[in-house]
């Protein structure tokens, strides 16, 4: 599919249409297999925007859960984060059903698995 057609399809997609985990992983596969050309791949900015949007949405969810007095989904220790390679590995480990989820929801499951809440008070 030509790049301009793909871009047109992205623009035409509804604003609330989130990329699924499976689609994200499929688009990321060529970038992962050849990291030296990843930055020049036309899917790179799309994937980066999706990952950034999922991260922003999870931060907003964290704030909303805290305001509502609900427990956090994950408890990330102060100063720690999940790098892109760990994120992708975690997404790879999701079940086929979970890979149909929007990226934000799949990423939340990865974070909850990697940083389960227990005695740690910090949360996402």
C-alpha positions, 0 to 999 in steps of 0.5 A: 500500500503506498504511503500516501494511501496509508496516511489517508486511511489514518486521517480518515480513521475515527479519533477514538479508534485505537490500534490493537496490540496485534496490529501494533506488534505486526507493524513493529515487527519489521522495525524490530528485525532491522533496527538500523532502518527503523527511524526511516520506516514510514510506520515508525512515527505512527507507532511512536504516536500510538505508544505515546498516546497509550502512555498519556491515556494510562497516566490520565487513567492513573490520575482518575483512579487516584481521584476516585479513591481506586487502587492503581493498575500497576505500581511502578517504583519511583525512578523506574520505567519500562523501555520500548523493548520491554514493552514489546516483549510484554505485549508479545507475551499477551494471549491472542485474546489480549492482543485484540485489545486496544494498545492502551489496555494491553500496555496496562496489562504488561505494566500490571504484570511487570510492576504488580501492586503490593506493599509499594504505594506508588502507582500507575 
